[in-house]
Amino acid sequence: MKRRQILGAVLAMVLISGLAVQWKESHQNPKPGVRPSPLKLRSFLESQYVPEANLLRAAVKAHPDNKTI
């Protein structure tokens, strides 16, 4: 009986670790074909540029849950 319990525990650990690896890989890599457009990114960043300050514009709205660094 003890041998069956040990075998069941090992099998459960192998199954759980396999599912964890599969979940991590599926959430870590972006889906094929879903890539940001370099032209749109460039256009967005150019629209955020403030020439007087030589910087990108900061957020203009503060949310209560934001933390100050």
C-alpha positions as CSV (number, residue, x, y, z in Angstrom):
1,M,0.0,0.0,0.0
2,K,2.8,2.4,0.8
3,R,4.4,1.7,-2.5
4,R,1.2,2.7,-4.3
5,Q,1.0,6.0,-2.4
6,I,4.6,6.9,-3.3
7,L,4.0,6.0,-6.9
8,G,0.9,8.2,-6.9
9,A,2.7,11.1,-5.4
10,V,5.5,10.9,-7.9
11,L,3.0,10.7,-10.8
12,A,1.2,13.7,-9.5
13,M,4.4,15.7,-9.2
14,V,5.4,14.8,-12.8
15,L,2.0,15.8,-14.1
16,I,1.9,19.1,-12.2
17,S,5.5,20.0,-13.3
18,G,4.6,19.2,-16.9
19,L,1.5,21.4,-16.8
20,A,3.6,24.2,-15.2
21,V,6.2,24.1,-17.9
22,Q,3.5,24.0,-20.6
23,W,1.7,27.0,-19.1
24,K,4.9,29.0,-18.7
25,E,5.9,28.4,-22.3
26,S,2.5,29.3,-23.7
27,H,2.4,32.6,-21.7
28,Q,6.1,33.5,-22.3
29,N,6.3,33.5,-26.0
30,P,4.1,35.9,-28.1
31,K,1.7,34.3,-30.6
32,P,3.1,34.1,-34.1
33,G,1.9,36.9,-36.3
34,V,1.2,39.2,-33.4
35,R,4.0,41.7,-33.6
36,P,4.0,45.4,-33.1
37,S,4.4,47.5,-36.2
38,P,7.6,49.5,-36.1
39,L,6.0,52.3,-38.1
40,K,3.2,52.7,-35.7
41,L,5.5,52.5,-32.7
42,R,7.8,55.2,-34.2
43,S,4.8,57.4,-35.0
44,F,3.5,57.1,-31.4
45,L,6.9,57.9,-29.9
46,E,7.3,60.9,-32.2
47,S,3.9,62.2,-31.2
48,Q,5.0,62.0,-27.5
49,Y,8.3,63.9,-28.0
50,V,8.5,67.4,-26.5
51,P,11.3,69.3,-28.4
52,E,11.6,72.1,-25.7
53,A,12.5,69.5,-23.1
54,N,14.3,67.1,-25.4
55,L,12.3,64.3,-23.7
56,L,9.2,62.2,-24.2
57,R,6.0,63.4,-22.6
58,A,5.1,61.9,-19.2
59,A,1.7,60.7,-18.2
60,V,-0.7,63.5,-17.7
61,K,-3.2,61.5,-15.5
62,A,-2.3,60.0,-12.1
63,H,-4.1,57.0,-10.9
64,P,-4.4,56.4,-7.1
65,D,-2.9,53.0,-7.3
66,N,0.3,54.2,-9.0
67,K,3.4,54.1,-6.9
68,T,6.0,56.8,-7.0
69,I,9.5,55.6,-7.6
